[in-house]
Amino acid sequence: MMKKTILSTLATAALLAISSQAEEWKNSFDLGATLTKGNSDSLLLTAGFTTEKIEKIDEYRGSLFYTYGEENDSATNDELLGSAAWRHLYSDRFYAGPRFDFRRDDIADIQYRAALTGVLGYYVIKDEKTSLSLEAGLGYTFEEQGAVSNDYAHAYVGEFFEYKLSEKTKIYQSFGIILPIEDTDDYQIVAELGLETELTGSLSLKIYAQDQYDAQPAAGKDENDFKVITGISYKF
């Protein structure tokens, strides 16, 4: 069980590390921190790496994020998220390809959740300022939650939006749902909304909200996890 977690994490990290060696890839390292002292002592740290390569008929994207938080010396966040996707364009708007998603969350009692999905998608809007794509597909999930291992076929629906407010500032939003085919009540939703503005040629300020909903969480755990994060992004 732990081996599967480690292998999935290392596989995602290795993919991102290899990609960062190529000059054509655009990479960024994100770091955020929140600290409070007084009636309540709390700490929230986030670190992440994203990479992408956009070619004429192929698009490659990957990310790896870790969040740790504690309040009054008790852990409140300990989560690792990873994703990798390849889009092959068959026209200016239609694309297809695989995507891989991984989550480990000690607080939510998710030892690992790994999903591999074959996706068909379409760019509803695609110009210099605005991008909006819709996609759907089928795949398979392996997970261990609450010390119970499970695997199942799933359906997937996703949506991605980005709009450039100016040359230095953009807003972005994403939404994805994974729906087990045999048990549609056990679905998961991930949504994110953010703003990024350039401070210098390589540094940007990022503010984003992330929401993860698990319709059937582990015993004693909440269905919803919501975070608001402010941080610095270094591009290279």
C-alpha positions in Angstrom: 0.0 0.0 0.0 2.7 2.5 1.0 4.8 1.3 -1.9 2.0 2.3 -4.3 1.9 5.7 -2.8 5.7 6.2 -3.0 5.9 4.8 -6.6 3.0 7.0 -7.8 4.6 10.1 -6.2 8.0 9.4 -7.5 6.7 8.7 -11.0 4.9 12.1 -11.1 8.0 13.9 -9.7 10.3 12.2 -12.1 8.1 13.2 -15.1 8.2 16.8 -14.0 11.9 16.8 -13.2 12.7 15.3 -16.7 10.5 17.9 -18.4 12.2 20.8 -16.7 15.5 19.9 -18.4 14.2 20.9 -21.8 14.4 24.6 -22.8 11.0 24.4 -24.5 9.3 23.8 -21.2 7.9 26.7 -19.2 8.3 26.0 -15.5 7.4 27.7 -12.2 8.0 27.1 -8.5 5.3 28.3 -6.1 5.8 29.0 -2.4 3.2 30.3 0.1 3.0 30.6 3.9 0.6 31.9 6.5 1.5 32.2 10.2 -0.6 33.4 13.1 0.4 33.9 16.7 -1.8 34.8 19.7 -5.0 33.2 20.9 -4.4 30.6 18.1 -1.0 29.5 16.8 -1.3 28.3 13.2 0.9 27.6 10.2 0.2 26.8 6.6 2.9 26.1 4.1 2.5 25.3 0.4 5.1 24.4 -2.2 4.5 23.5 -5.8 6.0 22.9 -9.2 4.2 23.3 -12.5 5.5 22.7 -16.1 4.0 23.0 -19.6 5.1 22.7 -23.2 2.7 24.0 -25.9 3.4 22.9 -29.5 1.4 23.2 -32.6 -0.4 19.9 -32.2 0.7 18.7 -28.8 0.3 20.2 -25.3 2.0 18.8 -22.2 1.2 19.9 -18.6 2.2 18.6 -15.2 2.1 19.8 -11.6 3.1 18.6 -8.1 1.9 20.5 -5.0 2.4 19.8 -1.2 0.5 21.5 1.6 1.3 21.3 5.3 -0.6 23.1 8.1 -0.9 22.9 11.8 -2.8 24.7 14.6 -1.7 24.7 18.2 0.9 22.0 17.4 -1.7 19.7 15.8 -1.5 18.9 12.0 -4.5 20.3 10.1 -3.1 19.8 6.5 -0.8 17.2 5.1 -1.6 16.7 1.4 0.3 15.9 -1.8 -1.4 16.5 -5.2 0.1 15.5 -8.6 -1.2 15.6 -12.1 0.1 15.1 -15.7 -1.7 15.5 -19.0 -1.0 15.2 -22.7 -3.4 16.8 -25.3 -2.9 15.9 -28.9 -4.9 18.3 -31.2 -6.6 16.7 -34.2 -7.9 20.1 -35.3 -7.6 23.6 -34.0 -10.2 22.9 -31.4 -10.6 19.1 -30.9 -8.0 17.1 -28.8 -7.5 13.8 -27.1 -5.0 12.2 -24.7 -4.3 10.7 -21.3 -4.2 12.4 -17.9 -3.0 11.1 -14.6 -4.1 12.4 -11.2 -2.8 11.6 -7.7 -3.7 12.5 -4.2 -2.4 11.6 -0.8 -4.0 13.3 2.3 -3.2 12.1 5.8 -5.8 14.4 7.4 -8.5 13.1 5.1 -7.2 9.5 5.7 -6.5 9.0 2.0 -3.3 6.9 1.8 -3.4 7.2 -2.0 -5.8 7.9 -4.9 -4.4 7.5 -8.4 -6.6 7.9 -11.5 -5.6 7.3 -15.1 -8.1 8.7 -17.7 -8.4 8.8 -21.5 -9.9 12.2 -22.4 -11.7 13.8 -25.4 -11.8 17.6 -25.3 -12.8 20.7 -27.2 -11.7 24.3 -27.0 -14.9 26.4 -26.9 -12.7 29.6 -27.0 -9.1 29.7 -28.0 -7.5 33.1 -28.7 -4.6 35.2 -27.4 -6.6 36.5 -24.4 -9.1 33.7 -23.6 -9.0 30.0 -23.4 -12.0 27.7 -22.4 -11.9 24.0 -22.9 -14.4 21.2 -22.0 -13.4 17.5 -21.8 -14.8 14.2 -20.7 -13.5 10.6 -20.6 -13.3 7.2 -19.0 -10.6 5.8 -16.8 -9.7 3.7 -13.8 -9.0 4.6 -10.2 -6.9 2.8 -7.5 -7.2 4.1 -4.0 -6.7 3.3 -0.3 -9.0 5.4 2.0 -9.5 4.7 5.6 -7.2 1.7 5.4 -9.6 0.1 2.8 -8.2 -0.6 -0.7 -10.4 -0.2 -3.7 -10.3 0.1 -7.5 -13.0 1.0 -10.0 -13.8 2.3 -13.5 -14.8 5.9 -13.5 -16.2 8.6 -15.8 -14.6 12.1 -15.8 -15.8 15.6 -16.8 -13.5 18.6 -16.7 -13.5 22.3 -17.6 -10.6 24.8 -17.8 -10.8 28.6 -18.2 -8.1 31.3 -18.5 -8.5 35.0 -19.2 -5.7 37.6 -19.5 -6.9 40.9 -17.9 -3.7 42.6 -19.1 -0.2 41.6 -20.3 0.8 40.9 -16.7 -2.4 39.7 -15.0 -4.6 36.7 -15.6 -7.4 34.9 -13.9 -7.9 31.1 -14.2 -10.5 28.6 -13.1 -10.8 24.8 -13.3 -13.4 22.2 -12.4 -13.2 18.4 -12.5 -15.4 15.5 -11.3 -14.6 11.8 -11.1 -17.7 9.6 -11.0 -17.4 5.8 -10.3 -19.4 4.0 -12.8 -20.8 1.3 -10.4 -21.3 3.6 -7.4 -22.2 7.1 -8.7 -22.8 8.3 -5.1 -19.0 8.0 -4.4 -17.9 10.9 -6.5 -15.0 13.5 -6.1 -14.9 17.1 -7.2 -11.9 19.4 -7.5 -12.3 23.1 -8.3 -9.9 26.0 -8.3 -10.1 29.8 -8.9 -7.1 32.0 -8.9 -5.5 35.3 -10.0 -1.8 35.7 -11.0 -0.1 39.0 -11.6 3.5 39.5 -12.7 5.8 41.4 -10.3 9.0 41.1 -12.2 10.2 39.2 -15.3 10.4 36.0 -13.3 8.3 36.6 -10.1 4.5 36.6 -9.8 2.0 37.0 -7.0 -0.7 34.2 -6.9 -3.9 34.2 -4.9 -6.2 31.2 -5.4 -8.9 29.2 -3.7 -9.1 25.4 -4.0 -12.0 23.2 -3.0 -12.0 19.4 -2.9 -15.3 17.5 -2.2 -15.4 13.8 -1.4 -19.0 12.5 -1.4 -18.0 9.5 0.7 -15.1 10.4 2.9 -13.3 8.1 5.4 -15.1 7.5 8.7 -15.1 10.6 10.9 -13.8 12.9 8.1 -15.4 15.9 6.5 -16.7 15.8 2.9 -15.3 19.2 2.0 -11.7 20.6 2.1 -11.4 24.3 1.2 -8.2 26.4 1.1 -7.3 30.0 0.2 -3.6 30.5 -0.6 -1.5 33.5 -1.3 2.1 32.9 -2.5 4.9 33.8 -4.8 5.6 32.0 -8.1 9.1 31.9 -9.6 9.2 31.2 -13.4 12.2 29.7 -15.1 
